[in-house]
Amino acid sequence: MKLPFVFVNVAMTADGKLASANRRIASPGSPGDIAHMMELRTYADAVMSGARTVDLNDAHLDPGEARYRRMRRRHGLAEYNIRVIVSGSGSIDPKSDIFKKRHSPLIVLGTGRISKRRVATLQRLGADPATASSIFLTTATDVVSMGAFLGLATIILL
């Protein structure tokens, strides 16, 4: 793949959700789906997720087991990908498992709503808080949602 290159791997049901009403994800798919997701990560410089997904589902955003890390090396990438959490206010549970693994950079992308106290907490936990305008975050989430919706509609209608 030539750089720059962006790809999105999204899983959701027809109603646009992946999680149940309690916001927990029972499974991100079949074993084949999970293997495909991990193989895609072998090409990714970074893996991004929303804060609630990380908090509620023990998402680590890492490349997985050793065989996937070896594949990353063969693709000319670092053994571990950069991990990115999107949270407008930087509200991530400090007890979340993602802070326990410090094998790769962890960036928390938020807006100007992140308080100085929360920035200090995130830095103490090993994260690198970065701010973007709220319009950037809104646009990013809207583009991914609309793309997934239209893709699903195309599959159903054709």
VEXFIDO-911552 format. One record per residue (C-alpha): residue number from 1; residue in three letters; z, y, x negated. Coordinates in steps of 0.05 Angstrom, whole numbers. Example, Ala and Ser with C-alpha at 12.3 -4.5 7.8 and 13.67 -1.06 7.14 Angstrom:
BEGIN
+-----+------+--------+--------+--------+
! pos ! code !     zz !     yy !     xx !
+-----+------+--------+--------+--------+
!   1 !  ALA !    156 !    -90 !   -246 !
!   2 !  SER !    143 !    -21 !   -273 !
+-----+------+--------+--------+--------+
end
This chain:
BEGIN
+-----+------+--------+--------+--------+
! pos ! code !     zz !     yy !     xx !
+-----+------+--------+--------+--------+
!   1 !  MET !      0 !      0 !      0 !
!   2 !  LYS !    -17 !     69 !    -24 !
!   3 !  LEU !     36 !    123 !    -20 !
!   4 !  PRO !     54 !    162 !     20 !
!   5 !  PHE !     56 !    110 !     75 !
!   6 !  VAL !    102 !    108 !    135 !
!   7 !  PHE !    112 !     49 !    182 !
!   8 !  VAL !    158 !     39 !    240 !
!   9 !  ASN !    186 !    -27 !    264 !
!  10 !  VAL !    217 !    -19 !    333 !
!  11 !  ALA !    245 !    -70 !    381 !
!  12 !  MET !    260 !    -54 !    454 !
!  13 !  THR !    255 !    -81 !    524 !
!  14 !  ALA !    209 !    -56 !    578 !
!  15 !  ASP !    262 !     -5 !    600 !
!  16 !  GLY !    261 !     26 !    531 !
!  17 !  LYS !    327 !     -4 !    508 !
!  18 !  LEU !    348 !    -56 !    458 !
!  19 !  ALA !    422 !    -53 !    471 !
!  20 !  SER !    460 !    -73 !    534 !
!  21 !  ALA !    501 !    -24 !    576 !
!  22 !  ASN !    559 !    -28 !    526 !
!  23 !  ARG !    509 !     -6 !    471 !
!  24 !  ARG !    516 !    -71 !    432 !
!  25 !  ILE !    455 !   -108 !    408 !
!  26 !  ALA !    459 !   -182 !    424 !
!  27 !  SER !    402 !   -199 !    377 !
!  28 !  PRO !    346 !   -159 !    347 !
!  29 !  GLY !    299 !   -217 !    364 !
!  30 !  SER !    282 !   -288 !    346 !
!  31 !  PRO !    292 !   -315 !    276 !
!  32 !  GLY !    217 !   -302 !    265 !
!  33 !  ASP !    226 !   -229 !    287 !
!  34 !  ILE !    285 !   -220 !    240 !
!  35 !  ALA !    246 !   -251 !    182 !
!  36 !  HIS !    187 !   -205 !    196 !
!  37 !  MET !    234 !   -144 !    198 !
!  38 !  MET !    264 !   -165 !    131 !
!  39 !  GLU !    195 !   -176 !    101 !
!  40 !  LEU !    174 !   -106 !    123 !
!  41 !  ARG !    235 !    -79 !     87 !
!  42 !  THR !    208 !   -108 !     22 !
!  43 !  TYR !    155 !    -52 !     25 !
!  44 !  ALA !    202 !      4 !     47 !
!  45 !  ASP !    232 !     57 !      3 !
!  46 !  ALA !    282 !     72 !     58 !
!  47 !  VAL !    309 !     42 !    122 !
!  48 !  MET !    333 !     89 !    177 !
!  49 !  SER !    377 !     79 !    238 !
!  50 !  GLY !    417 !    120 !    287 !
!  51 !  ALA !    491 !    129 !    278 !
!  52 !  ARG !    511 !     91 !    342 !
!  53 !  THR !    471 !     30 !    320 !
!  54 !  VAL !    506 !     30 !    253 !
!  55 !  ASP !    575 !     40 !    284 !
!  56 !  LEU !    570 !    -11 !    340 !
!  57 !  ASN !    529 !    -66 !    307 !
!  58 !  ASP !    552 !    -69 !    234 !
!  59 !  ALA !    482 !    -51 !    212 !
!  60 !  HIS !    479 !    -48 !    136 !
!  61 !  LEU !    406 !    -26 !    130 !
!  62 !  ASP !    399 !    -65 !     65 !
!  63 !  PRO !    342 !   -111 !     44 !
!  64 !  GLY !    380 !   -174 !     60 !
!  65 !  GLU !    387 !   -238 !     20 !
!  66 !  ALA !    365 !   -249 !    -51 !
!  67 !  ARG !    294 !   -274 !    -35 !
!  68 !  TYR !    278 !   -208 !      0 !
!  69 !  ARG !    307 !   -168 !    -58 !
!  70 !  ARG !    262 !   -208 !   -106 !
!  71 !  MET !    202 !   -192 !    -62 !
!  72 !  ARG !    220 !   -118 !    -67 !
!  73 !  ARG !    220 !   -123 !   -143 !
!  74 !  ARG !    152 !   -158 !   -142 !
!  75 !  HIS !    126 !   -100 !    -99 !
!  76 !  GLY !    149 !    -51 !   -153 !
!  77 !  LEU !    209 !    -25 !   -114 !
!  78 !  ALA !    282 !    -21 !   -130 !
!  79 !  GLU !    322 !    -83 !   -111 !
!  80 !  TYR !    358 !    -43 !    -56 !
!  81 !  ASN !    326 !      7 !     -9 !
!  82 !  ILE !    354 !     76 !      7 !
!  83 !  ARG !    394 !     75 !     72 !
!  84 !  VAL !    387 !    133 !    121 !
!  85 !  ILE !    431 !    146 !    182 !
!  86 !  VAL !    409 !    198 !    233 !
!  87 !  SER !    466 !    234 !    267 !
!  88 !  GLY !    462 !    306 !    292 !
!  89 !  SER !    536 !    318 !    281 !
!  90 !  GLY !    548 !    268 !    225 !
!  91 !  SER !    594 !    228 !    270 !
!  92 !  ILE !    596 !    160 !    238 !
!  93 !  ASP !    658 !    117 !    240 !
!  94 !  PRO !    689 !    121 !    170 !
!  95 !  LYS !    710 !     47 !    179 !
!  96 !  SER !    638 !     26 !    190 !
!  97 !  ASP !    615 !    -32 !    146 !
!  98 !  ILE !    558 !      9 !    118 !
!  99 !  PHE !    608 !     49 !     75 !
! 100 !  LYS !    635 !    -15 !     44 !
! 101 !  LYS !    570 !    -31 !      8 !
! 102 !  ARG !    551 !     20 !    -45 !
! 103 !  HIS !    492 !    -16 !    -76 !
! 104 !  SER !    442 !     38 !    -57 !
! 105 !  PRO !    441 !    111 !    -37 !
! 106 !  LEU !    464 !    127 !     34 !
! 107 !  ILE !    437 !    191 !     65 !
! 108 !  VAL !    465 !    219 !    129 !
! 109 !  LEU !    412 !    263 !    161 !
! 110 !  GLY !    442 !    312 !    209 !
! 111 !  THR !    437 !    383 !    234 !
! 112 !  GLY !    477 !    446 !    221 !
! 113 !  ARG !    528 !    419 !    271 !
! 114 !  ILE !    560 !    376 !    217 !
! 115 !  SER !    627 !    408 !    201 !
! 116 !  LYS !    649 !    421 !    130 !
! 117 !  ARG !    706 !    372 !    140 !
! 118 !  ARG !    658 !    317 !    162 !
! 119 !  VAL !    612 !    332 !    103 !
! 120 !  ALA !    672 !    323 !     56 !
! 121 !  THR !    691 !    258 !     90 !
! 122 !  LEU !    620 !    230 !     85 !
! 123 !  GLN !    617 !    250 !     11 !
! 124 !  ARG !    684 !    216 !     -2 !
! 125 !  LEU !    656 !    153 !     31 !
! 126 !  GLY !    596 !    154 !    -16 !
! 127 !  ALA !    544 !    184 !     31 !
! 128 !  ASP !    499 !    242 !     16 !
! 129 !  PRO !    498 !    288 !     77 !
! 130 !  ALA !    432 !    325 !     87 !
! 131 !  THR !    417 !    374 !    141 !
! 132 !  ALA !    352 !    387 !    178 !
! 133 !  SER !    337 !    431 !    236 !
! 134 !  SER !    353 !    399 !    303 !
! 135 !  ILE !    280 !    406 !    322 !
! 136 !  PHE !    262 !    358 !    266 !
! 137 !  LEU !    310 !    305 !    292 !
! 138 !  THR !    288 !    314 !    364 !
! 139 !  THR !    215 !    310 !    344 !
! 140 !  ALA !    226 !    247 !    302 !
! 141 !  THR !    263 !    210 !    358 !
! 142 !  ASP !    213 !    233 !    411 !
! 143 !  VAL !    152 !    211 !    369 !
! 144 !  VAL !    181 !    142 !    357 !
! 145 !  SER !    202 !    133 !    430 !
! 146 !  MET !    135 !    156 !    457 !
! 147 !  GLY !     96 !    114 !    408 !
! 148 !  ALA !    135 !     52 !    427 !
! 149 !  PHE !    128 !     68 !    501 !
! 150 !  LEU !     52 !     78 !    496 !
! 151 !  GLY !     44 !     16 !    453 !
! 152 !  LEU !     82 !    -26 !    503 !
! 153 !  ALA !     42 !      3 !    561 !
! 154 !  THR !    -23 !    -13 !    524 !
! 155 !  ILE !     -2 !    -85 !    514 !
! 156 !  ILE !     18 !    -93 !    587 !
! 157 !  LEU !    -44 !    -59 !    615 !
! 158 !  LEU !    -96 !    -93 !    571 !
+-----+------+--------+--------+--------+
end
